[in-house]
Structure formats: C-alpha cells, structure tokens
Amino acid sequence: MSGAVDLARRLWRTALLRRAGLWFVGALPWLLLRSGPGLLAWSAFCAWDGLHLQRRVAHGWTHWVDGAVPEMEDSAGLLAEEPETPVARLQRERLLKRIDAALPPRRVRAIVAAHVPFGWTWLLANLALAGLAWGSALLPHAAGPHTAAHAAGRPATAPTTHAGLVVKLAPPSYTGVAPSSSTPKDAQVPEQTAVEWCLDDPRKADETIELSDGQALHAGPACARWTATESIFWRWRGTRYTLKVIPDQPPEIAITQPNEMTKDLPRDAKNAAIAVTVTDDYRVQQATLHLTLARGSGENIRFSDRELPLPASTDPRRRSWSRDWLLTDLGMEPGDELYFFVRASDNAARPHTVQSPTVTLRLPAPPSEQVEETTALPTLVKPESLRSQRQVIIDTEQLVADMRSKKMREDDVRERSESIAADQAALRRRYGQFLGEESTLFGKDDDHDEKPGAKLDVLHEFGHAHDSVENATLFDDATKKLLRRALSAMWDAEKALRAITPKTALPPEYKALDAIKALQQAERIYLHKTAFAPPAIKEDKRMSGDMAGAASYKRAQSDAAEIVPANLRDLVQALGGDGPLPVLWTRTAHDWVRERITDDEQRLAAQRAIQDVADGKPAARAQLAAWLRGGVLDAPVLLQARPVVETPFAKALQGGGR
C-alpha cells in the first residue's frame, strides 16, 4: 500500500510543479502594475485551480498509469484499494515490485504532461485583463495639458448630449409616485400626470415641442405644460420620444368562496364560508360587503339588509377577507336565502366604484308532506276543473295501466285520452298567458246562452284577449326559458294524447313537471332596488308654453347617417396621388384617428404617419391612407345598376331563347 501512496504523491507533485509556472507568470503583470485587486483575483484563481488539479489527480491517476505503462497490465486500480481475493492480492504484489523500474521520473513527467495542460488559455486571458487595466490607468493622462485646461474651465455639472431641455413629470399625489426630472427620453407615466418641458437656461431661444395629436407647445422663459390623458409621442429637434400613459384601472373583486353564483347549503349545515379579495393598482380606499337576508314565501317575503366594511391589510393595494360564518350569526333559518355582493372604490381623484355580481346562499327548508300545486307565477283564480301537471301524469299512467290490464273499448280510450288532453291544454293556456300567448281560460265559453234583448259586448265576446305587455315581460330570461320549456313539453303531451297514444305522452309530461318544479324553487327573486331621479322642474317655465331649449321628439327617417365624412373621403383620395392635400387636412386626420383608433400602439403609428406626411415624405402617404381607411368600421355597400342597352335584336334573341 505504501508503494501506491508514493506513486500518487509523485504524480501530484509533478503536476503541481508543472502548473506552478502558470501561476507565477500570471502574477507578474499585476505585480508590475501594483494592482492589489488584480493580484487578489489571480490568487483566488490559483487556489481554485490547485484544488481542481488535486481532485483530477486523485480520481484519475490509475487510468493515466494504465494507459501509459503497459507493464502495469491495466491493474493500477489494485494499487488504490486493498484487494479482496487471493488472485488480486498476488497481482498487486507483482505490480509493487515493478513500480520503480516501470515508472522512472522521466516517465512520470511524460504522463503528467499528457493529462495536465500548461494553461495557456488562462494565461492569455489574464494578460488581456492586465493590459486593459494598464490602458485604463494611462487614459486620464492621455488628454494632455490643453484638454485639461478646457476641462478646468467647465462647470462641475457637465451637460449631456441632450443638454438644453429638461422634462419634469409630476404624477398625481394619490398614485404615490415621486416627481422626477430628466433629459428627453421615452417614459411611462400614470394617467393625469403633469408634464413640463423646461429649458435649462431660460435665456436661450424658445424651443418648439410637437405633440403627435397635432399640438405645438413652446418652451421658453416659462415651461410648456401638458396633462397626460392618452399615450402620445413628442418631437424635439427632429427626434421622437414616446410618452406611454398607464390608465388608472378600477378595483377588481374576486369572490373565491363560495365558488358558484348560487350555493345550496346542506340541510344540516351550521356554517357558511365567505372569502373575498379586492385589488387595485394603487390603493383600495373602501370595500364593503352588503348582505340581504330573504325570509318567507309567496307574498309574505321580508328582506333585511346589513353592510360590513372589509378591513384594510398591510398592502394598501389589496384587501383579502375570509370568514367561516355561523348561520345563526347570519340570521339564517331553514328556507332562508342570503344574497351578498361587494362594492369597492379606489383613491383616484374621481374614484372608480365597482360592484361584484350577487351571490346567493340557500338553506333548504325541511321537507313538507303536503304537495303544493303553486308555481313561481303570480296567484291566479283557478277554475275547479283545472288539474295540476302531477294529476295529468297520474291520469295518464292510470289510462296506460288500464289499457294493459284489461281490454278497453276504443271509444272509452278515446274519451279518457281526450279528457286528459283537455286538462293538459287548459294547464298549458294558464302558463302560456305569462309569455303573452292567447288564452280563453278565464273568459266566457263559446256556447253561452244569450238573454233576449240584452246588450252584446262585442269586444269581450268576440275579441281575442292577450296578456298585457307588463306581465309578458315581467320575468327574467332564465324564468322565460323555463316557461318555454314547460309549454313545449305540454304541447307534445297534448298532441300525443289527442292522437290516442297516452304512453308516448308520459315523457313530455314528466319534462313539463320538472320545469314547473324548477319554477317553484325559484319563487323568491331578489332584485337590486333602482330608482329614477327626474330633473327638477323649472317653475318659471311650467305651463308657460315656452319651447326654447326643448329637444324635438321627431326623427327624420329618410336621412341616412353619413358613415364616412366628405372631407375624409377627399383626403384619402388626395393621398392616393402626388397632388396637394386639402385645406386643414391635419385636423381632419387627427380627429378621425383619435375617434376611431382606440389601441395606443396603432394610434401612435397613425399619428406618426400624419407627421411624416406633413414633413413631406411621399412614402408615408400610403401608410396614412391605410390607417384612415382602417378606421371605417361600417363601410357602406353601394349597389349601382349597370346600364344595358336592349336592341330589338337582343329582345328577339331573348324571346327566342325562352
């Protein structure tokens, strides 16, 4: 084992001596420059390189020896560890006897030279860095006395390449962004930021600042001012700079619990979780949770309102609030419904107020043994002969069972089937009137007995009674959809019953019953209260007959709106050629671009094209025309007739072809 240790030490010593030349030569430039940081950096590299070299020798010397010394018989690995088998121990003893003869110093140096490079790459990189350090040290002295004299006469704050103009930005105080001033450059500012262009020396001549919306500002003894309401670019001395305006966003409200708009709680529920998050780009000034509890059914429904402020957090831009409410704290009892929404506002000069959708929590009522036949619709006076949908299904199932169990006459089957169809039709008319359908359910029958000499009410006797517009539009879209589904199913059931196929009528009857049940469960509909506040009446003009300032209610039906103004058409046509442009064409183009192009990047590109055309660049004409045509969203379609001359020969040819 001592022979193996001695061989590894010999290889490591030889590799260390070979690499020491690199370390010494690399340190000489830094010693000559008397650079402490450079010498310290090179010393750190030498330490890292020495550790790396030691690791390479320790892990690879056996492979180096096997590849360079055939006498070792590819068994140098036996020298690194104690063999376990007798054959391996015998081979190891043989190798130990050959080490001194097979590995003289010259051969060891050759093995190390083949696997440990001198490191010329590291040396060249070190010399390059030393040269750069030497050049930077000589740079302050290369200017000479003439340049130094000029530098001594300059002020301490030397102007930059854009000296002469200073741009000052003063964002609104509610954003919390500090004011700043800089040389002309591209910038992003909050909305309503006060922008000022000031001369560094007020005694200089006035400078003109051209804005992309067509304005021209002058900076002289007084600064030029502009309020950032939209993204623009501005030009000074032929250079354009973009000023990106970041609009103030309204707060965002996220209701994470419950995760659905209508949440049906279990009957044995004791708790209800509510979690809300409100975020804003600057500050959430106020956030409140509005709770409305509905109790009762039918016409005896009572509402109670509560309002809870959401607490502020350490981050003014975010308010997160969650609570696992006890139903007793919310005041909920079986059969109640709780509606809640969140209203939030930010700290802008004109606060943005947003409101979340209304979420409903339902606590089901205990099951009742009494079968109710009421629906979500208003209570009506119901005739005695009117059956419920459930009774129609029971009668149909009984008819189908009787047809299977006993032999019935066709007349009896027809009579019972048509009787059930009549009940289904009466029920269909009852629900159909709420969608504005015709109904004679509550009017007089056709086979009435008229009294001799009595006055006949023609309008009520022979006219068609429709439901009122208010009742026909009383319900929301979801309720109307359920009504249409129930009526469609009732129609299918009635057709099957009148066709004397009662078995086929059962599926649509059950479908109609499901729709009616859905209406029953939605009998309590909560709507936010809204009110119309009419303007105050001017008592001095009341009943005076003075129509000055009153808007006319008449509208000309024959005059079509002009989609593309005439001055814009003339401008686009002129841009297609090389001739002069119309008078005030820049105002026309700026107004059209500002009105029709909403995207910031596209609007800036169109305004850049306007400025290029004003500067006399012919290539920009086609670009500006394309932007102006792209702003036409609803282009009119002109149908023009083509004149066709019909000669006697053409008429004869057409007649002969028929």
Disulfide bonds with the S-S distance in Angstrom:
Cys198-Cys223 1.89
